[in-house]
């Protein structure tokens, strides 16, 4: 046991010695490494100091070079600025010299102007005195004072202004007229294109064909009793002449002519011709004509689309089937005026149904003119009022021939449509004597005016060309003369459609080369 303890103690002591020796060894190694590191650090420090010194010297050299370069640039800049300042000084000196010269020149001019002003003032006084003397002399010569002369000049200027104003008004009127004419022609042409109606001029006689010449004797009857009975019952004159196989019925009442024509045709077809049979046949023909009249009136309202007419007005419309105006069938004319009025109203934004109604009824008074006194316009207004027609329709009937001044668009539309239908070529006729009288009257009216040299009615009286004397009528006066001629034609002449008044003024300058 003591040996064991002694062994362990020896081991422990050995270990402790080993540890101590190891520590001492490591300490020496560490000290050696520290010394080496310090040596290396000193070397590095010395090298750093040397490098720093070197860089410091280099920086100083670079700084000196930059300072030198900056100094050189500054010297160069300073030299350039001094040169620029010298140039500016020379320029300013030159400008000052120029200004001095200009000032001297202006002073001289000012002196000259002052002298001129004094001279002008003196001349002005002289002119004023001379003007006063001239004014006194002019007043003495002319017999007018200055105020009177001014008034004359003002009056002359006013006349000139009025002349220019009239000229401008004429130009504007012509311009507006051209635009209105173009628009009116466009609307009217469209209305005419959409309403193309046929017209055949009618006469105041009817011709009844006969199967043979022997039938003439039977219609005359013994001692003329049959022909007297027919003429008495129908109010129509029978003309039996040398015309082969035909009898002519003459009368101004188309309805009576139609009754007589139907009566004769029925008598010829029946073969029994005597006064009693004639009386029965006339009554039957009258009933048939009344039926035709009713159908014609209803057909007219259907064709035009006019509704709500009183039955009596429809019957009167039907009677127009047997009425003519200058050879134009009045019912066909009324239907056409109604259709044209509707088309024109549509184009102008008016009430087309009201315009159609007024157009259809505008000549309704012609169905009564043989039964009552008064113009067809007055009778038309009376009968339309009686059957409670619209006020605008009444006004259109009353104004369609300018018996009153039209004041509604519908009235103007009916006027235009009536003129279009009546003035269409072939729609109406007039006898040669009245036609020639109208042409002569037209030229006579134009020849009455001062300055008119010669007038010519052309285009079947629808235009009159008037040659005026250029030395008596100027360009502006032509407008006034044309208007006065138009007014006199409207007041003194009756004509279908419209008449164009065309004034012509011609000035010529003639000379001869010798």
C-alpha positions as MATLAB code, in Angstrom:
seq = 'XXXXXXXXXXXXXXXXXXXXXXXXXXXXXXXXXXXXXXXXXXXXXXXXXXXXXXXXXXXXXXXXXXXXXXXXXXXXXXXXXXXXXXXXXXXXXXXXXXXXXXXXXXXXXXXXXXXXXXXXXXXXXXXXXXXXXXXXXXXXXXXXXXXXXXXXXXXXXXXXXXXXXXXXXXXXXXXXXXXXXXXXXXXXXXXXXXXXXXXXXXXXXXXXXXXXXXXXXXXXXXXXXXXXXXXXXXXXXXXXXXXXXXXXXXXXXXXXXXXXXXXXXXXXXXXXXXXXXXXXXXXXXXXXXXXXXXXXXXXXXXXXXXXXXXXXXXXXXXXXXXXXXXXXXXXXXXXXXXXXXXXXXXXXXXXXXXXXXXXXXXXXXXXXXXXXXXXXXXXXXXXXXXXXXXXXXXXXXXXXXXXXXXXXXXXXXXXXXXXXXXXXXXXXXXXXXXXXXXXXXXXXXXXXXXXXXXXXXXXXXXXXXXXXXXXXXXXXXXXXXXXXXXXXXXXXXXXXXXXXXXXXXXXXXXXXXX';
ca = [
       0.000    0.000    0.000;
       2.655    2.504    0.777;
       4.315    1.546   -2.495;
       1.130    2.258   -4.391;
       0.683    5.632   -2.804;
       4.290    6.433   -3.463;
       3.845    5.475   -7.130;
       0.824    7.614   -7.589;
       2.533   10.539   -6.007;
       5.443   10.073   -8.306;
       3.153   10.060  -11.320;
       1.396   13.183  -10.147;
       4.647   14.936   -9.563;
       5.841   13.902  -12.994;
       2.690   15.254  -14.604;
       3.013   18.536  -12.788;
       6.609   18.856  -13.902;
       5.567   18.128  -17.472;
       2.910   20.757  -17.350;
       5.247   23.332  -15.905;
       7.895   22.553  -18.451;
       5.255   22.769  -21.259;
       4.077   26.081  -20.000;
       7.584   27.431  -19.834;
       8.270   26.192  -23.345;
       5.137   27.768  -24.731;
       6.017   31.018  -22.943;
       9.415   31.092  -24.609;
       7.844   30.378  -27.999;
       5.263   33.112  -27.412;
       7.909   35.587  -26.369;
       9.928   34.721  -29.450;
       6.844   35.217  -31.666;
       6.035   38.530  -29.933;
       9.540   39.741  -30.482;
       9.363   38.740  -34.111;
       6.027   40.545  -34.487;
       7.334   43.681  -32.859;
      10.297   43.576  -35.177;
       8.027   43.152  -38.164;
       5.786   45.943  -36.930;
       8.709   48.276  -36.576;
       9.761   47.414  -40.110;
       6.255   48.043  -41.421;
       6.060   51.311  -39.489;
       9.366   52.443  -40.859;
       8.296   51.540  -44.369;
       4.984   53.395  -43.858;
       6.804   56.474  -42.645;
       9.077   56.348  -45.665;
       6.086   55.875  -48.002;
       4.266   58.747  -46.336;
       7.243   60.985  -46.674;
       7.518   60.051  -50.341;
       3.824   60.703  -50.983;
       3.998   63.940  -49.077;
       6.819   65.106  -51.301;
       4.895   64.019  -54.394;
       1.758   65.842  -53.182;
       3.758   68.963  -52.527;
       5.213   68.780  -56.014;
       1.738   68.287  -57.571;
       0.354   71.138  -55.529;
       3.164   73.399  -56.623;
       2.544   72.450  -60.255;
      -1.241   73.099  -59.934;
      -0.572   76.422  -58.232;
       1.810   77.356  -60.994;
      -0.695   76.302  -63.679;
      -3.510   78.218  -61.962;
      -1.287   81.251  -61.710;
      -0.502   81.021  -65.426;
      -4.227   80.688  -66.288;
      -5.050   83.614  -64.027;
      -2.371   85.709  -65.684;
      -3.745   84.742  -69.112;
      -7.301   85.509  -68.063;
      -6.273   88.808  -66.576;
      -4.466   89.704  -69.778;
      -7.540   88.805  -71.877;
      -9.822   90.867  -69.631;
      -7.502   93.795  -69.814;
      -7.517   93.522  -73.630;
     -11.372   93.309  -73.654;
     -11.603   96.302  -71.335;
      -9.306   98.198  -73.657;
     -11.514   97.365  -76.631;
     -14.651   98.406  -74.747;
     -13.016  101.624  -73.674;
     -12.095  102.390  -77.286;
     -15.681  101.540  -78.389;
     -17.180  103.731  -75.676;
     -14.868  106.511  -76.606;
     -15.952  106.208  -80.232;
     -19.633  106.165  -79.264;
     -19.161  109.239  -77.133;
     -17.544  110.989  -80.064;
     -20.466  109.933  -82.320;
     -22.994  111.110  -79.743;
     -21.273  114.417  -79.500;
     -21.411  114.769  -83.262;
     -25.130  113.835  -83.289;
     -25.868  116.264  -80.503;
     -24.162  118.976  -82.473;
     -26.202  117.989  -85.548;
     -29.471  117.928  -83.555;
     -28.749  121.322  -82.081;
     -28.206  122.667  -85.582;
     -31.457  121.029  -86.778;
     -33.301  122.372  -83.758;
     -32.140  125.842  -84.621;
     -33.270  125.285  -88.227;
     -36.674  123.985  -87.055;
     -37.170  126.940  -84.797;
     -36.391  129.227  -87.686;
     -38.785  127.200  -89.896;
     -41.519  127.344  -87.277;
     -41.187  131.099  -87.073;
     -41.260  131.338  -90.849;
     -44.300  128.954  -91.028;
     -46.089  130.979  -88.384;
     -45.548  134.067  -90.452;
     -46.662  132.243  -93.613;
     -49.701  130.900  -91.693;
     -50.719  134.380  -90.733;
     -50.331  135.434  -94.340;
     -52.380  132.406  -95.523;
     -55.026  133.098  -92.911;
     -55.282  136.669  -94.077;
     -55.369  135.545  -97.730;
     -58.003  132.918  -96.901;
     -60.097  135.515  -95.162;
     -59.788  137.779  -98.188;
     -60.703  134.877 -100.496;
     -63.668  133.931  -98.329;
     -64.898  137.487  -98.401;
     -64.367  137.596 -102.153;
     -66.121  134.203 -102.649;
     -69.037  135.291 -100.476;
     -69.246  138.483 -102.479;
     -69.073  136.636 -105.826;
     -71.349  133.710 -104.907;
     -73.795  135.641 -102.827;
     -73.612  132.976 -100.099;
     -72.206  133.225  -96.622;
     -69.854  130.592  -95.251;
     -72.693  129.011  -93.263;
     -74.876  128.865  -96.360;
     -72.035  127.285  -98.342;
     -71.537  124.718  -95.558;
     -75.236  123.946  -95.627;
     -75.061  123.438  -99.395;
     -72.114  121.081  -98.993;
     -73.926  119.148  -96.260;
     -77.028  118.899  -98.448;
     -74.886  117.721 -101.360;
     -73.224  115.161  -99.108;
     -76.618  113.995  -97.860;
     -77.806  113.571 -101.457;
     -74.676  111.590 -102.256;
     -75.197  109.404  -99.160;
     -78.842  108.852 -100.109;
     -77.716  107.913 -103.599;
     -75.199  105.403 -102.221;
     -77.819  104.116  -99.787;
     -80.347  103.630 -102.587;
     -77.688  101.884 -104.634;
     -76.809   99.595 -101.731;
     -80.479   98.901 -101.032;
     -80.994   98.015 -104.673;
     -78.032   95.636 -104.522;
     -79.308   94.022 -101.317;
     -82.815   93.810 -102.741;
     -81.458   92.157 -105.882;
     -79.366   89.757 -103.788;
     -82.299   88.824 -101.548;
     -84.559   88.575 -104.574;
     -82.147   86.194 -106.289;
     -81.968   84.012 -103.168;
     -85.753   84.122 -102.719;
     -86.326   83.392 -106.414;
     -83.939   80.438 -106.285;
     -85.650   79.018 -103.189;
     -89.133   79.685 -104.598;
     -88.221   78.068 -107.924;
     -86.854   75.052 -106.100;
     -89.994   74.613 -103.979;
     -92.387   75.330 -106.868;
     -90.555   73.039 -109.294;
     -90.657   70.267 -106.708;
     -94.383   70.843 -106.196;
     -95.043   70.842 -109.969;
     -92.992   67.661 -110.465;
     -94.953   65.872 -107.766;
     -98.325   67.086 -109.066;
     -98.399   66.711 -112.844;
    -102.050   67.111 -113.897;
    -103.392   67.079 -117.439;
    -105.364   70.045 -118.753;
    -107.656   70.304 -121.724;
    -109.289   73.606 -122.545;
    -113.088   73.265 -122.572;
    -115.572   75.266 -124.611;
    -119.099   76.544 -124.123;
    -120.585   74.146 -126.647;
    -121.227   70.387 -126.726;
    -121.644   68.249 -129.822;
    -124.018   65.258 -129.888;
    -123.414   62.731 -132.710;
    -126.478   61.465 -134.621;
    -126.929   58.043 -136.162;
    -128.342   59.594 -139.339;
    -129.428   62.851 -140.935;
    -133.073   61.736 -140.628;
    -132.748   62.041 -136.829;
    -132.374   65.843 -137.147;
    -135.947   66.128 -138.438;
    -137.317   63.956 -135.641;
    -135.529   66.068 -133.022;
    -136.976   69.250 -134.572;
    -140.448   67.690 -134.616;
    -143.619   68.858 -136.267;
    -143.532   72.646 -136.544;
    -140.470   72.585 -134.206;
    -142.367   71.473 -131.117;
    -139.729   68.934 -130.013;
    -136.769   71.311 -130.260;
    -138.770   74.038 -128.465;
    -139.625   71.606 -125.661;
    -135.954   70.591 -125.266;
    -134.707   74.205 -125.262;
    -137.455   75.288 -122.825;
    -136.880   72.437 -120.356;
    -133.055   72.491 -120.443;
    -132.330   76.190 -121.067;
    -129.845   75.243 -123.799;
    -129.879   76.346 -127.419;
    -129.829   73.546 -130.040;
    -127.966   74.450 -133.221;
    -128.935   72.219 -136.145;
    -126.977   73.248 -139.215;
    -125.238   71.640 -142.163;
    -122.815   69.738 -139.948;
    -123.328   66.121 -140.956;
    -124.802   63.755 -138.354;
    -124.267   66.130 -135.410;
    -126.169   68.612 -133.275;
    -124.445   71.419 -131.364;
    -125.639   72.408 -127.885;
    -124.779   75.972 -126.924;
    -125.049   77.429 -123.443;
    -122.937   79.064 -120.755;
    -124.221   76.764 -118.010;
    -122.283   73.485 -118.345;
    -124.711   71.616 -116.073;
    -127.639   72.494 -118.309;
    -125.595   71.524 -121.372;
    -124.834   68.183 -119.754;
    -128.546   67.610 -118.960;
    -129.455   68.484 -122.555;
    -126.750   66.197 -123.957;
    -127.894   63.225 -121.844;
    -131.528   63.944 -122.764;
    -130.837   63.936 -126.508;
    -128.700   60.794 -126.280;
    -131.465   58.986 -124.360;
    -134.146   60.187 -126.802;
    -132.045   59.011 -129.775;
    -131.490   55.618 -128.102;
    -135.191   55.258 -127.210;
    -136.514   56.491 -130.540;
    -139.665   57.998 -129.044;
    -139.335   61.770 -129.345;
    -142.313   63.897 -128.314;
    -142.886   66.624 -125.677;
    -144.137   64.288 -122.923;
    -141.258   61.870 -123.419;
    -138.831   64.796 -123.568;
    -140.091   66.087 -120.193;
    -139.653   62.673 -118.528;
    -136.195   62.238 -120.037;
    -135.059   65.692 -118.902;
    -136.072   64.898 -115.296;
    -134.244   61.569 -115.427;
    -131.136   63.253 -116.876;
    -131.200   65.881 -114.128;
    -131.193   63.145 -111.472;
    -128.288   61.444 -113.197;
    -126.345   64.699 -113.377;
    -126.989   65.314 -109.666;
    -125.617   61.837 -108.947;
    -122.567   62.575 -111.079;
    -122.107   65.878 -109.213;
    -122.199   64.107 -105.834;
    -119.765   61.442 -106.998;
    -117.423   64.100 -108.421;
    -117.407   66.002 -105.100;
    -116.749   62.835 -103.084;
    -114.028   61.818 -105.526;
    -112.350   65.227 -105.138;
    -112.267   64.923 -101.338;
    -110.927   61.367 -101.641;
    -108.200   62.352 -104.132;
    -107.020   65.265 -101.994;
    -107.403   63.550  -98.610;
    -109.608   66.352  -97.235;
    -112.018   65.016  -94.599;
    -114.930   66.374  -92.612;
    -116.482   68.614  -95.287;
    -120.154   69.442  -95.011;
    -122.227   67.383  -97.528;
    -123.484   70.594  -99.118;
    -119.908   71.765  -99.696;
    -119.154   68.380 -101.271;
    -122.125   68.846 -103.607;
    -120.952   72.333 -104.540;
    -117.486   70.922 -105.271;
    -119.109   68.399 -107.603;
    -120.876   71.216 -109.457;
    -117.443   72.635 -110.285;
    -116.949   69.599 -112.547;
    -119.238   71.356 -115.011;
    -117.694   74.820 -114.588;
    -114.770   76.202 -116.584;
    -112.560   79.260 -116.189;
    -110.845   80.405 -119.383;
    -111.473   76.872 -120.675;
    -109.919   75.214 -117.567;
    -112.126   72.791 -115.628;
    -112.629   74.387 -112.205;
    -112.904   71.109 -110.263;
    -109.680   69.775 -111.766;
    -108.112   73.159 -111.054;
    -109.313   73.052 -107.417;
    -107.966   69.515 -106.932;
    -104.622   70.531 -108.384;
    -104.450   73.683 -106.219;
    -105.224   71.521 -103.170;
    -102.441   69.044 -103.983;
     -99.966   71.819 -104.792;
    -100.864   73.638 -101.565;
    -100.225   70.482  -99.546;
     -96.818   69.946 -101.186;
     -95.799   73.601 -100.740;
     -96.934   73.525  -97.101;
     -94.841   70.409  -96.453;
     -91.784   72.106  -97.975;
     -92.325   75.294  -95.928;
     -93.211   73.562  -92.649;
     -96.860   74.678  -92.590;
    -100.038   72.656  -91.885;
    -100.420   70.640  -95.098;
    -103.958   69.385  -94.334;
    -105.196   72.927  -93.665;
    -103.501   74.128  -96.872;
    -105.106   71.287  -98.867;
    -108.537   72.143  -97.454;
    -108.139   75.838  -98.303;
    -106.829   74.998 -101.797;
    -109.765   72.677 -102.513;
    -112.351   75.265 -101.403;
    -110.711   78.440 -102.754;
    -112.992   78.591 -105.855;
    -116.113   77.109 -104.227;
    -117.972   80.383 -104.948;
    -117.864   79.635 -108.699;
    -120.473   76.929 -108.118;
    -122.931   79.702 -107.118;
    -122.142   82.645 -109.376;
    -125.024   81.912 -111.765;
    -127.501   81.679 -108.929;
    -126.471   84.620 -106.724;
    -125.052   88.099 -107.055;
    -121.472   88.897 -106.164;
    -117.987   87.757 -107.086;
    -116.977   84.131 -106.635;
    -114.686   85.240 -103.782;
    -117.506   86.878 -101.819;
    -119.857   83.954 -102.487;
    -117.155   81.464 -101.514;
    -116.536   83.197  -98.182;
    -120.286   83.353  -97.501;
    -120.953   79.680  -98.207;
    -117.828   78.536  -96.294;
    -118.868   80.706  -93.336;
    -122.374   79.259  -93.523;
    -121.011   75.728  -93.139;
    -118.589   76.755  -90.339;
    -115.241   76.373  -92.073;
    -111.936   77.205  -90.364;
    -111.072   80.946  -90.139;
    -107.767   80.380  -91.940;
    -109.626   78.639  -94.782;
    -112.032   81.603  -94.988;
    -109.095   84.027  -95.103;
    -107.346   82.003  -97.826;
    -110.546   82.022  -99.946;
    -110.938   85.779  -99.434;
    -107.279   86.594 -100.158;
    -106.491   84.275 -103.098;
    -107.181   87.108 -105.591;
    -105.884   89.868 -103.257;
    -109.394   91.100 -102.451;
    -107.881   91.459  -98.968;
    -104.227   91.493  -97.991;
    -103.062   87.952  -97.099;
    -101.626   87.684  -93.593;
    -101.203   83.933  -93.083;
     -98.787   81.430  -94.578;
    -101.658   79.240  -95.778;
    -103.165   82.186  -97.699;
     -99.855   82.857  -99.454;
     -99.475   79.143 -100.257;
    -102.970   78.978 -101.821;
    -102.201   82.128 -103.839;
     -99.013   80.554 -105.184;
    -100.666   77.203 -105.946;
    -103.575   78.968 -107.715;
    -101.106   80.934 -109.868;
     -99.105   77.790 -110.704;
    -102.214   75.872 -111.778;
    -103.767   78.749 -113.729;
    -100.602   79.983 -115.433;
     -99.396   76.599 -116.640;
     -99.166   76.579 -120.470;
    -102.295   75.042 -121.960;
    -104.279   75.238 -118.737;
    -106.368   78.230 -119.786;
    -107.266   80.014 -122.959;
    -108.637   83.396 -123.854;
    -110.041   84.743 -127.053;
    -107.787   86.498 -129.533;
    -109.440   89.880 -129.137;
    -108.941   89.999 -125.346;
    -105.387   88.720 -125.760;
    -104.473   91.492 -128.238;
    -106.149   94.126 -126.077;
    -104.147   93.002 -123.070;
    -100.864   93.204 -124.990;
    -101.699   96.687 -126.291;
    -102.757   97.880 -122.854;
     -99.540   96.515 -121.376;
     -97.418   98.494 -123.831;
     -99.579  101.623 -123.381;
     -99.066  101.535 -119.607;
     -95.288  101.302 -120.012;
     -95.140  104.063 -122.658;
     -96.837  106.546 -120.296;
     -93.805  106.819 -118.002;
     -91.163  109.525 -118.348;
     -87.929  108.347 -119.935;
     -89.445  105.318 -121.695;
     -88.373  105.180 -125.331;
     -90.112  102.001 -126.518;
     -91.790   98.961 -124.976;
     -92.400   95.452 -126.314;
     -94.806   92.873 -124.867;
     -93.317   89.408 -125.455;
     -93.820   85.784 -124.408;
     -97.595   85.954 -124.859;
     -97.818   88.957 -122.545;
     -95.917   87.341 -119.679;
     -92.979   89.733 -120.070;
     -92.595   93.335 -121.201;
     -89.217   94.724 -122.240;
     -88.883   98.478 -121.895;
     -86.118  100.549 -123.505;
     -85.383  103.714 -121.502;
     -83.494  106.838 -122.546;
     -80.072  106.732 -120.841;
     -79.804  110.518 -120.626;
     -83.123  110.763 -118.711;
     -83.113  107.615 -116.550;
     -79.992  106.551 -114.630;
     -79.249  103.111 -113.203;
     -80.726  103.883 -109.783;
     -83.893  105.457 -111.184;
     -84.545  102.307 -113.229;
     -85.461  100.450 -110.025;
     -88.056  103.097 -109.121;
     -89.484  103.252 -112.663;
     -89.818   99.444 -112.807;
     -91.630   99.417 -109.473;
     -94.036  102.165 -110.549;
     -94.803  100.325 -113.811;
     -95.459   97.122 -111.876;
     -97.879   98.899 -109.532;
     -99.793  100.452 -112.443;
    -100.026   97.093 -114.273;
    -101.375   95.446 -111.119;
    -103.932   98.229 -110.676;
    -105.195   98.521 -114.260;
    -104.758   95.116 -115.891;
    -106.240   91.669 -115.337;
    -104.056   88.724 -116.342;
    -103.369   85.115 -115.352;
    -100.112   84.326 -113.580;
     -97.508   87.120 -113.460;
     -95.876   89.628 -115.814;
     -92.130   90.264 -115.787;
     -91.147   93.934 -116.237;
     -87.662   94.125 -117.765;
     -86.077   97.593 -118.129;
     -83.081   98.015 -120.473;
     -80.777  101.042 -120.412;
     -78.019  101.279 -123.012;
     -75.369  103.982 -123.324;
     -73.125  104.164 -126.375;
     -70.098  106.280 -127.212;
     -69.425  106.621 -130.956;
     -66.415  108.254 -132.574;
     -64.648  108.013 -135.935;
     -60.938  107.629 -136.661;
     -59.907  109.832 -139.574;
];
